[in-house]
């Protein structure tokens, strides 16, 4: 069974700009077939190599832009790992020079075009020396083409700590990371902003662009009778990113302002994802 049926993918490819709702990726043991993530499949099929996620919290001085490589890394083969024996399982991680360069260059271009003087590269190159080492080496090479933009590199474990360090976090501006690390730190950043229900995501390729919430669907909330409490902010933010992408910058700004006002100034109740609350 395919994550995206052929006839659905055929229809999707007729559109160059897409707004996608949340989906759930089955886990082993779920009542659904344990198929590949529809998100991973879509990004690969449409070559949406750049996952771009903004996070802004004005009261903390946070204005971050994340560039996550979207088609390689630890997710490159989806669910096609190998169970060698009952005791040994193997998955794969792939980094190519071309894949690393295009996402890193996109991050530096964004910094240069927006008069931002700092790009931070996130890896674990001290331990994962071959693949992460290649990503870091490509970053060093690309950085030479942008003399007006400073850059530094951080390991993923320390980076997650610095994002919650009040003394340091406002110093970071633009991040670029391989797939898995980008997935992790963007969810952490969204939580600082107010939760994964507050952040939108742009998936950009040469031909297609797809905009989405950063979270999956929540069948648990439906089963518990709490579907009405699902937070729409992430989808609204995705719509704002889409509007900006197709040239409606003023409408995009209005949506962003409405979200900022409702989340920061007019928020009356703080709820949770637990059975007695909402996300």
PASEBA-1860 file (N, C-alpha, C; in nm, 3 decimals):
! residues 279
1> XXXXXXXX> 0.085/-0.120/0.000/0.000/0.000/0.000/0.088/0.125/0.000 ~ 0.054/0.221/-0.086/0.131/0.344/-0.097/0.075/0.451/-0.003 ~ 0.166/0.534/0.047/0.123/0.644/0.134/0.034/0.742/0.058 ~ 0.066/0.763/-0.070/-0.015/0.850/-0.156/-0.056/0.768/-0.278 ~ -0.185/0.737/-0.295/-0.229/0.661/-0.412/-0.189/0.731/-0.542 ~ -0.162/0.652/-0.646/-0.115/0.708/-0.773/-0.209/0.814/-0.829 ~ -0.341/0.787/-0.819/-0.436/0.881/-0.876/-0.439/1.014/-0.798 ~ -0.413/1.007/-0.667/-0.407/1.129/-0.587/-0.282/1.209/-0.623
9> XXXXXXXX> -0.168/1.140/-0.636/-0.044/1.207/-0.671/-0.055/1.272/-0.809 ~ -0.123/1.206/-0.900/-0.143/1.262/-1.034/-0.219/1.394/-1.028 ~ -0.322/1.399/-0.945/-0.400/1.523/-0.930/-0.317/1.632/-0.861 ~ -0.240/1.591/-0.761/-0.156/1.687/-0.688/-0.057/1.755/-0.783 ~ 0.000/1.678/-0.874/0.102/1.731/-0.965/0.047/1.828/-1.068 ~ -0.085/1.840/-1.075/-0.146/1.938/-1.165/-0.142/2.079/-1.104 ~ -0.112/2.087/-0.976/-0.106/2.215/-0.905/0.039/2.246/-0.869 ~ 0.078/2.371/-0.884/0.214/2.408/-0.849/0.227/2.462/-0.707
17> XXXXXXXX> 0.114/2.506/-0.650/0.113/2.555/-0.512/0.003/2.481/-0.436 ~ 0.039/2.423/-0.322/-0.055/2.338/-0.249/-0.064/2.379/-0.103 ~ -0.184/2.367/-0.046/-0.205/2.383/0.098/-0.253/2.248/0.149 ~ -0.170/2.182/0.231/-0.197/2.045/0.274/-0.236/2.042/0.422 ~ -0.342/1.969/0.451/-0.383/1.949/0.589/-0.298/1.845/0.659 ~ -0.306/1.837/0.791/-0.226/1.740/0.867/-0.264/1.595/0.836 ~ -0.166/1.508/0.841/-0.187/1.363/0.826/-0.118/1.291/0.941 ~ -0.156/1.167/0.961/-0.092/1.084/1.065/-0.008/0.976/0.999
25> XXXXXXXX> 0.113/0.958/1.047/0.198/0.849/1.001/0.182/0.731/1.096 ~ 0.134/0.616/1.046/0.113/0.500/1.134/0.243/0.452/1.198 ~ 0.232/0.401/1.319/0.344/0.337/1.386/0.321/0.187/1.390 ~ 0.428/0.114/1.410/0.414/-0.031/1.424/0.323/-0.062/1.542 ~ 0.223/-0.144/1.519/0.127/-0.178/1.624/-0.003/-0.101/1.614 ~ -0.007/0.006/1.531/-0.132/0.079/1.511/-0.231/-0.007/1.434 ~ -0.358/0.034/1.437/-0.461/-0.042/1.367/-0.459/-0.018/1.216 ~ -0.378/0.079/1.172/-0.365/0.106/1.029/-0.239/0.038/0.976
33> XXXXXXXX> -0.229/0.018/0.844/-0.107/-0.040/0.786/0.014/0.047/0.817 ~ 0.127/-0.015/0.845/0.249/0.057/0.882/0.320/0.105/0.756 ~ 0.261/0.205/0.689/0.314/0.254/0.562/0.402/0.377/0.584 ~ 0.469/0.417/0.478/0.557/0.534/0.482/0.477/0.661/0.511 ~ 0.543/0.759/0.569/0.482/0.890/0.592/0.439/0.952/0.460 ~ 0.315/0.999/0.454/0.267/1.069/0.334/0.347/1.197/0.311 ~ 0.388/1.262/0.419/0.469/1.384/0.407/0.603/1.354/0.340 ~ 0.671/1.251/0.389/0.801/1.215/0.332/0.785/1.178/0.185
41> XXXXXXXX> 0.681/1.101/0.155/0.656/1.060/0.017/0.629/1.181/-0.073 ~ 0.546/1.274/-0.025/0.512/1.393/-0.104/0.636/1.478/-0.131 ~ 0.717/1.499/-0.029/0.837/1.581/-0.045/0.933/1.519/-0.146 ~ 0.944/1.387/-0.142/1.033/1.320/-0.236/0.977/1.325/-0.379 ~ 0.849/1.294/-0.396/0.788/1.289/-0.529/0.789/1.426/-0.597 ~ 0.772/1.533/-0.520/0.768/1.668/-0.577/0.903/1.739/-0.566 ~ 1.003/1.670/-0.513/1.136/1.725/-0.490/1.129/1.857/-0.414 ~ 1.056/1.855/-0.304/1.043/1.972/-0.217/1.160/1.971/-0.119
49> XXXXXXXX> 1.274/2.014/-0.166/1.399/1.991/-0.092/1.416/2.083/0.028 ~ 1.342/2.193/0.032/1.360/2.290/0.141/1.236/2.299/0.227 ~ 1.252/2.270/0.356/1.145/2.291/0.452/1.180/2.419/0.528 ~ 1.097/2.521/0.511/1.127/2.653/0.566/1.024/2.686/0.674 ~ 1.072/2.714/0.795/0.982/2.737/0.908/1.024/2.862/0.985 ~ 0.939/2.963/0.988/0.967/3.081/1.070/0.912/3.065/1.212 ~ 0.983/3.117/1.308/0.936/3.121/1.447/0.970/3.259/1.503 ~ 0.868/3.326/1.559/0.890/3.461/1.611/0.819/3.477/1.745
57> XXXXXXXX> 0.894/3.520/1.845/0.839/3.551/1.977/0.898/3.685/2.018 ~ 0.825/3.792/1.991/0.879/3.927/2.008/0.923/3.955/2.151 ~ 0.847/3.907/2.249/0.880/3.940/2.389/1.011/3.876/2.434 ~ 1.057/3.772/2.364/1.185/3.709/2.395/1.296/3.754/2.300 ~ 1.264/3.842/2.206/1.363/3.885/2.108/1.396/3.777/2.006 ~ 1.304/3.681/1.987/1.326/3.569/1.897/1.266/3.598/1.760 ~ 1.349/3.588/1.656/1.303/3.599/1.518/1.387/3.503/1.435 ~ 1.345/3.377/1.432/1.424/3.270/1.372/1.365/3.227/1.237
65> XXXXXXXX> 1.453/3.185/1.147/1.411/3.121/1.023/1.493/2.992/1.007 ~ 1.421/2.881/0.994/1.486/2.750/0.983/1.479/2.698/0.840 ~ 1.590/2.648/0.790/1.596/2.581/0.661/1.638/2.436/0.686 ~ 1.543/2.347/0.669/1.566/2.204/0.692/1.572/2.131/0.559 ~ 1.679/2.054/0.536/1.686/1.972/0.415/1.576/1.868/0.423 ~ 1.504/1.848/0.314/1.374/1.783/0.320/1.365/1.648/0.250 ~ 1.466/1.609/0.175/1.452/1.490/0.091/1.561/1.386/0.114 ~ 1.660/1.416/0.197/1.771/1.323/0.219/1.782/1.287/0.367
73> XXXXXXXX> 1.904/1.273/0.413/1.928/1.246/0.554/1.873/1.113/0.601 ~ 1.828/1.110/0.725/1.780/0.986/0.787/1.644/0.943/0.734 ~ 1.575/1.031/0.660/1.440/0.998/0.610/1.441/0.955/0.464 ~ 1.559/0.941/0.405/1.569/0.926/0.260/1.494/0.803/0.207 ~ 1.493/0.694/0.282/1.425/0.573/0.237/1.296/0.546/0.313 ~ 1.254/0.640/0.394/1.127/0.624/0.464/1.126/0.500/0.551 ~ 1.034/0.409/0.524/1.018/0.289/0.606/1.092/0.169/0.549 ~ 1.186/0.191/0.457/1.252/0.081/0.388/1.383/0.039/0.453
81> XXXXXXXX> 1.387/0.041/0.584/1.503/-0.014/0.654/1.506/-0.165/0.644 ~ 1.608/-0.224/0.699/1.627/-0.369/0.687/1.636/-0.432/0.826 ~ 1.554/-0.534/0.850/1.570/-0.619/0.968/1.663/-0.733/0.930 ~ 1.790/-0.717/0.959/1.890/-0.816/0.919/1.866/-0.948/0.991 ~ 1.845/-0.941/1.121/1.806/-1.056/1.202/1.702/-1.007/1.302 ~ 1.656/-1.096/1.388/1.562/-1.054/1.493/1.626/-0.954/1.589 ~ 1.759/-0.954/1.595/1.829/-0.868/1.690/1.898/-0.748/1.625 ~ 1.896/-0.740/1.493/1.971/-0.634/1.424/1.885/-0.569/1.316
89> XXXXXXXX> 1.864/-0.439/1.331/1.789/-0.361/1.233/1.876/-0.246/1.183 ~ 1.863/-0.213/1.056/1.946/-0.110/0.994/1.859/-0.013/0.915 ~ 1.876/0.116/0.941/1.820/0.220/0.856/1.935/0.293/0.788 ~ 1.902/0.388/0.701/2.005/0.451/0.620/2.001/0.603/0.635 ~ 2.117/0.665/0.621/2.127/0.810/0.619/2.210/0.849/0.498 ~ 2.158/0.939/0.417/2.225/0.976/0.293/2.237/1.128/0.285 ~ 2.357/1.177/0.257/2.381/1.318/0.228/2.456/1.326/0.096 ~ 2.404/1.404/0.001/2.475/1.426/-0.125/2.527/1.569/-0.128
97> XXXXXXXX> 2.632/1.591/-0.205/2.687/1.726/-0.218/2.583/1.821/-0.277 ~ 2.510/1.772/-0.379/2.410/1.856/-0.444/2.295/1.890/-0.348 ~ 2.248/1.789/-0.273/2.138/1.812/-0.180/2.176/1.906/-0.068 ~ 2.297/1.890/-0.015/2.342/1.977/0.093/2.363/2.120/0.042 ~ 2.424/2.133/-0.075/2.457/2.267/-0.124/2.332/2.350/-0.151 ~ 2.229/2.289/-0.210/2.113/2.371/-0.247/2.037/2.422/-0.125 ~ 2.030/2.342/-0.017/1.960/2.392/0.102/2.047/2.494/0.177 ~ 2.176/2.471/0.183/2.266/2.565/0.251/2.270/2.698/0.175
105> XXXXXXXX> 2.277/2.690/0.044/2.279/2.813/-0.036/2.149/2.892/-0.020 ~ 2.037/2.820/-0.009/1.908/2.886/0.011/1.908/2.965/0.142 ~ 1.965/2.906/0.246/1.972/2.974/0.376/2.059/3.098/0.369 ~ 2.173/3.087/0.303/2.261/3.203/0.289/2.199/3.311/0.201 ~ 2.129/3.269/0.095/2.060/3.367/0.010/1.955/3.444/0.090 ~ 1.881/3.371/0.173/1.779/3.436/0.256/1.843/3.538/0.349 ~ 1.953/3.499/0.413/2.021/3.591/0.505/2.071/3.715/0.430 ~ 2.132/3.694/0.317/2.185/3.807/0.239/2.073/3.899/0.191
113> XXXXXXXX> 1.965/3.840/0.139/1.855/3.920/0.083/1.778/3.997/0.189 ~ 1.787/3.951/0.315/1.712/4.015/0.423/1.804/4.089/0.521 ~ 1.927/4.116/0.476/2.023/4.192/0.557/2.046/4.130/0.695 ~ 2.050/3.997/0.697/2.080/3.923/0.820/2.225/3.876/0.811 ~ 2.302/3.900/0.913/2.447/3.877/0.901/2.493/3.746/0.964 ~ 2.400/3.652/0.990/2.442/3.531/1.060/2.362/3.410/1.014 ~ 2.433/3.301/0.982/2.371/3.171/0.952/2.435/3.068/1.045 ~ 2.353/2.984/1.105/2.400/2.879/1.195/2.374/2.743/1.133
121> XXXXXXXX> 2.478/2.662/1.120/2.469/2.528/1.062/2.465/2.427/1.176 ~ 2.366/2.337/1.172/2.345/2.242/1.282/2.370/2.100/1.232 ~ 2.465/2.029/1.295/2.496/1.890/1.260/2.534/1.814/1.387 ~ 2.583/1.693/1.367/2.650/1.617/1.473/2.780/1.563/1.412 ~ 2.851/1.653/1.344/2.966/1.613/1.264/3.083/1.562/1.347 ~ 3.083/1.589/1.478/3.191/1.536/1.561/3.178/1.385/1.582 ~ 3.057/1.332/1.566/3.033/1.188/1.584/2.998/1.122/1.451 ~ 2.902/1.180/1.380/2.859/1.124/1.250/2.945/1.191/1.143
129> XXXXXXXX> 3.067/1.144/1.132/3.170/1.217/1.059/3.154/1.213/0.907 ~ 3.096/1.106/0.853/3.089/1.094/0.707/2.978/1.180/0.649 ~ 2.854/1.154/0.689/2.742/1.229/0.631/2.733/1.371/0.686 ~ 2.732/1.384/0.818/2.726/1.518/0.876/2.853/1.597/0.845 ~ 2.965/1.525/0.839/3.090/1.590/0.801/3.084/1.649/0.662 ~ 3.020/1.577/0.570/3.003/1.629/0.434/2.915/1.754/0.435 ~ 2.805/1.750/0.510/2.715/1.865/0.517/2.790/1.988/0.567 ~ 2.871/1.969/0.671/2.946/2.081/0.728/3.053/2.132/0.631
137> XXXXXXXX> 3.118/2.040/0.561/3.221/2.080/0.464/3.160/2.160/0.349 ~ 3.041/2.120/0.305/2.972/2.193/0.199/2.935/2.333/0.248 ~ 2.892/2.343/0.375/2.859/2.474/0.431/2.980/2.566/0.431 ~ 3.094/2.512/0.469/3.217/2.592/0.471/3.252/2.642/0.331 ~ 3.230/2.557/0.232/3.257/2.594/0.092/3.159/2.702/0.045 ~ 3.031/2.683/0.071/2.929/2.778/0.027/2.948/2.914/0.094 ~ 2.984/2.914/0.220/2.998/3.039/0.296/3.098/3.135/0.232 ~ 3.195/3.083/0.160/3.296/3.168/0.096/3.235/3.258/-0.011
145> XXXXXXXX> 3.117/3.218/-0.063/3.050/3.300/-0.165/2.966/3.412/-0.104 ~ 2.961/3.418/0.030/2.879/3.518/0.098/2.962/3.590/0.203 ~ 3.057/3.673/0.161/3.147/3.737/0.257/3.077/3.830/0.356 ~ 2.958/3.878/0.322/2.886/3.969/0.413/2.807/3.896/0.520 ~ 2.802/3.762/0.511/2.724/3.682/0.606/2.818/3.598/0.692 ~ 2.816/3.619/0.821/2.894/3.534/0.911/2.824/3.399/0.925 ~ 2.899/3.300/0.967/2.836/3.171/0.993/2.909/3.100/1.106 ~ 2.837/3.014/1.175/2.898/2.928/1.275/2.829/2.792/1.269
153> XXXXXXXX> 2.883/2.696/1.341/2.820/2.563/1.343/2.807/2.514/1.487 ~ 2.695/2.446/1.511/2.664/2.391/1.643/2.622/2.247/1.628 ~ 2.650/2.167/1.731/2.603/2.029/1.732/2.460/2.027/1.782 ~ 2.382/1.935/1.730/2.238/1.933/1.754/2.203/1.927/1.902 ~ 2.277/1.850/1.981/2.243/1.838/2.123/2.260/1.971/2.197 ~ 2.371/2.040/2.169/2.394/2.170/2.232/2.297/2.276/2.177 ~ 2.266/2.264/2.049/2.175/2.361/1.987/2.038/2.359/2.054 ~ 1.989/2.238/2.084/1.858/2.228/2.150/1.860/2.297/2.286
161> XXXXXXXX> 1.975/2.293/2.353/1.988/2.360/2.482/1.992/2.512/2.465 ~ 2.063/2.559/2.363/2.078/2.703/2.344/1.947/2.769/2.302 ~ 1.858/2.694/2.239/1.730/2.753/2.200/1.646/2.794/2.320 ~ 1.672/2.733/2.434/1.597/2.770/2.555/1.683/2.848/2.654 ~ 1.798/2.896/2.608/1.888/2.975/2.691/1.856/3.124/2.669 ~ 1.793/3.190/2.767/1.754/3.331/2.748/1.872/3.422/2.715 ~ 1.991/3.385/2.757/2.107/3.470/2.735/2.162/3.458/2.593 ~ 2.128/3.352/2.522/2.188/3.329/2.391/2.089/3.323/2.276
169> XXXXXXXX> 1.965/3.281/2.301/1.878/3.243/2.190/1.844/3.357/2.095 ~ 1.837/3.480/2.144/1.804/3.591/2.056/1.918/3.626/1.961 ~ 2.037/3.569/1.983/2.151/3.595/1.896/2.145/3.514/1.767 ~ 2.065/3.408/1.766/2.054/3.324/1.647/1.948/3.382/1.554 ~ 1.969/3.368/1.424/1.877/3.426/1.326/1.831/3.323/1.222 ~ 1.925/3.268/1.148/1.895/3.174/1.040/1.966/3.042/1.068 ~ 1.892/2.933/1.061/1.947/2.800/1.085/1.935/2.716/0.958 ~ 2.031/2.628/0.936/2.020/2.529/0.829/2.070/2.396/0.882
177> XXXXXXXX> 1.996/2.289/0.852/2.027/2.159/0.912/1.983/2.045/0.822 ~ 2.048/1.929/0.835/1.997/1.808/0.768/1.859/1.772/0.820 ~ 1.795/1.679/0.752/1.653/1.649/0.770/1.612/1.622/0.915 ~ 1.671/1.522/0.978/1.629/1.481/1.111/1.650/1.591/1.215 ~ 1.768/1.653/1.213/1.796/1.758/1.311/1.703/1.877/1.292 ~ 1.676/1.910/1.166/1.583/2.019/1.138/1.444/1.989/1.189 ~ 1.403/1.864/1.177/1.272/1.821/1.226/1.263/1.842/1.377 ~ 1.369/1.806/1.447/1.370/1.814/1.593/1.369/1.959/1.642
185> XXXXXXXX> 1.462/2.040/1.592/1.475/2.174/1.650/1.360/2.267/1.608 ~ 1.296/2.240/1.494/1.184/2.327/1.457/1.062/2.299/1.544 ~ 1.043/2.175/1.586/0.935/2.147/1.681/0.965/2.208/1.818 ~ 1.091/2.202/1.859/1.128/2.267/1.986/1.104/2.417/1.977 ~ 1.144/2.476/1.865/1.125/2.620/1.847/0.977/2.657/1.848 ~ 0.895/2.574/1.785/0.751/2.599/1.783/0.693/2.594/1.924 ~ 0.745/2.505/2.008/0.697/2.496/2.146/0.730/2.624/2.223 ~ 0.846/2.682/2.197/0.883/2.808/2.260/0.786/2.919/2.216
193> XXXXXXXX> 0.741/2.910/2.092/0.648/3.009/2.037/0.508/2.995/2.095 ~ 0.475/2.873/2.141/0.342/2.851/2.196/0.289/2.712/2.174 ~ 0.367/2.628/2.104/0.326/2.490/2.079/0.331/2.458/1.931 ~ 0.334/2.327/1.900/0.342/2.288/1.759/0.216/2.327/1.683 ~ 0.110/2.359/1.755/-0.012/2.405/1.689/-0.006/2.549/1.644 ~ 0.108/2.616/1.662/0.117/2.759/1.629/0.205/2.788/1.508 ~ 0.275/2.689/1.455/0.376/2.715/1.352/0.338/2.655/1.218 ~ 0.363/2.729/1.113/0.340/2.681/0.978/0.471/2.642/0.912
201> XXXXXXXX> 0.459/2.580/0.794/0.577/2.527/0.727/0.561/2.542/0.577 ~ 0.670/2.582/0.511/0.675/2.589/0.364/0.770/2.483/0.313 ~ 0.725/2.405/0.216/0.809/2.304/0.151/0.832/2.350/0.007 ~ 0.956/2.386/-0.025/0.984/2.455/-0.150/1.073/2.369/-0.240 ~ 1.038/2.362/-0.367/1.121/2.297/-0.467/1.137/2.388/-0.587 ~ 1.196/2.337/-0.693/1.215/2.417/-0.814/1.085/2.437/-0.891 ~ 0.992/2.340/-0.881/0.868/2.346/-0.957/0.744/2.361/-0.868 ~ 0.746/2.295/-0.753/0.628/2.294/-0.667/0.658/2.362/-0.533
209> XXXXXXXX> 0.550/2.406/-0.468/0.559/2.456/-0.330/0.438/2.406/-0.253 ~ 0.462/2.351/-0.136/0.354/2.297/-0.053/0.361/2.360/0.086 ~ 0.248/2.404/0.137/0.241/2.471/0.266/0.153/2.389/0.359 ~ 0.194/2.378/0.486/0.125/2.288/0.578/0.148/2.330/0.722 ~ 0.065/2.274/0.811/0.092/2.282/0.954/0.215/2.195/0.984 ~ 0.286/2.225/1.091/0.406/2.144/1.119/0.371/2.016/1.195 ~ 0.246/2.004/1.239/0.209/1.887/1.318/0.127/1.789/1.235 ~ 0.107/1.670/1.288/0.021/1.572/1.224/-0.124/1.590/1.268
217> XXXXXXXX> -0.208/1.499/1.222/-0.348/1.502/1.266/-0.356/1.445/1.408 ~ -0.473/1.457/1.469/-0.488/1.416/1.609/-0.610/1.326/1.626 ~ -0.604/1.202/1.577/-0.719/1.112/1.593/-0.756/1.088/1.739 ~ -0.656/1.099/1.828/-0.684/1.081/1.971/-0.785/1.184/2.021 ~ -0.770/1.307/1.973/-0.863/1.411/2.016/-1.005/1.383/1.968 ~ -1.016/1.328/1.848/-1.148/1.292/1.795/-1.209/1.181/1.878 ~ -1.127/1.078/1.908/-1.175/0.964/1.987/-1.220/1.007/2.126 ~ -1.157/1.111/2.181/-1.191/1.158/2.315/-1.297/1.268/2.314
225> XXXXXXXX> -1.353/1.296/2.194/-1.458/1.397/2.185/-1.410/1.539/2.199 ~ -1.283/1.564/2.165/-1.225/1.698/2.183/-1.182/1.761/2.051 ~ -1.237/1.713/1.940/-1.195/1.763/1.809/-1.213/1.914/1.796 ~ -1.315/1.968/1.864/-1.342/2.112/1.853/-1.234/2.198/1.915 ~ -1.143/2.136/1.992/-1.037/2.212/2.056/-0.906/2.211/1.976 ~ -0.905/2.146/1.863/-0.782/2.143/1.783/-0.743/2.286/1.744 ~ -0.616/2.317/1.759/-0.568/2.453/1.736/-0.548/2.477/1.586 ~ -0.618/2.574/1.527/-0.605/2.600/1.383/-0.490/2.693/1.347
233> XXXXXXXX> -0.416/2.742/1.447/-0.316/2.846/1.421/-0.211/2.802/1.320 ~ -0.167/2.677/1.329/-0.062/2.629/1.240/-0.108/2.630/1.094 ~ -0.233/2.590/1.069/-0.285/2.593/0.933/-0.303/2.736/0.883 ~ -0.344/2.825/0.973/-0.359/2.966/0.934/-0.222/3.025/0.900 ~ -0.119/2.989/0.979/0.017/3.035/0.949/0.063/2.980/0.815 ~ 0.031/2.854/0.785/0.067/2.796/0.656/0.001/2.873/0.542 ~ -0.125/2.911/0.561/-0.195/2.989/0.459/-0.128/3.125/0.440 ~ -0.080/3.183/0.549/-0.009/3.311/0.540/0.120/3.296/0.459
241> XXXXXXXX> 0.194/3.189/0.484/0.316/3.163/0.408/0.285/3.144/0.260 ~ 0.176/3.075/0.230/0.134/3.054/0.092/0.103/3.187/0.024 ~ 0.026/3.272/0.092/-0.009/3.402/0.036/0.116/3.485/0.006 ~ 0.211/3.482/0.098/0.336/3.555/0.076/0.411/3.500/-0.045 ~ 0.409/3.368/-0.061/0.481/3.302/-0.170/0.426/3.342/-0.306 ~ 0.295/3.359/-0.316/0.234/3.388/-0.447/0.211/3.538/-0.469 ~ 0.266/3.621/-0.381/0.268/3.764/-0.408/0.168/3.849/-0.332 ~ 0.094/3.790/-0.238/-0.003/3.866/-0.160/0.055/3.899/-0.022
249> XXXXXXXX> 0.161/3.979/-0.022/0.234/4.005/0.101/0.149/4.079/0.206 ~ 0.067/4.173/0.162/-0.013/4.249/0.257/-0.117/4.162/0.327 ~ -0.181/4.073/0.251/-0.277/3.981/0.311/-0.207/3.887/0.408 ~ -0.087/3.844/0.370/-0.008/3.757/0.458/0.023/3.828/0.590 ~ 0.062/3.955/0.582/0.094/4.031/0.703/-0.028/4.045/0.793 ~ -0.146/4.065/0.733/-0.268/4.079/0.812/-0.298/3.951/0.889 ~ -0.281/3.837/0.823/-0.303/3.709/0.891/-0.203/3.692/1.006 ~ -0.077/3.725/0.980/0.026/3.713/1.084/-0.006/3.803/1.203
257> XXXXXXXX> -0.050/3.924/1.175/-0.084/4.017/1.283/-0.202/3.965/1.365 ~ -0.301/3.908/1.297/-0.416/3.853/1.368/-0.375/3.738/1.459 ~ -0.286/3.652/1.409/-0.236/3.541/1.490/-0.157/3.593/1.610 ~ -0.074/3.693/1.586/0.009/3.747/1.693/-0.077/3.810/1.802 ~ -0.179/3.884/1.761/-0.268/3.948/1.858/-0.344/3.844/1.940 ~ -0.398/3.743/1.871/-0.479/3.644/1.942/-0.394/3.557/2.034 ~ -0.271/3.527/1.993/-0.187/3.438/2.073/-0.113/3.510/2.185 ~ -0.085/3.638/2.165/-0.002/3.710/2.261/-0.082/3.803/2.351
265> XXXXXXXX> -0.176/3.874/2.293/-0.243/3.981/2.368/-0.385/3.947/2.411 ~ -0.455/3.864/2.333/-0.595/3.837/2.364/-0.619/3.695/2.414 ~ -0.511/3.624/2.439/-0.525/3.486/2.486/-0.587/3.485/2.626 ~ -0.699/3.419/2.640/-0.772/3.417/2.767/-0.747/3.290/2.847 ~ -0.723/3.178/2.776/-0.712/3.049/2.843/-0.592/2.974/2.786 ~ -0.518/2.908/2.874/-0.410/2.820/2.830/-0.456/2.677/2.849 ~ -0.464/2.601/2.740/-0.511/2.463/2.744/-0.397/2.370/2.706 ~ -0.415/2.242/2.731/-0.310/2.144/2.704/-0.363/2.032/2.618
273> XXXXXXX> -0.272/1.941/2.577/-0.313/1.827/2.497/-0.360/1.709/2.580 ~ -0.376/1.727/2.708/-0.421/1.618/2.795/-0.571/1.598/2.784 ~ -0.622/1.484/2.832/-0.766/1.454/2.817/-0.859/1.561/2.872 ~ -0.812/1.641/2.969/-0.900/1.744/3.026/-0.873/1.883/2.967 ~ -0.804/1.887/2.852/-0.775/2.016/2.790/-0.767/2.005/2.640 ~ -0.699/2.098/2.578/-0.684/2.098/2.432/-0.544/2.146/2.398 ~ -0.502/2.124/2.273/-0.370/2.170/2.233/-0.372/2.318/2.204
END
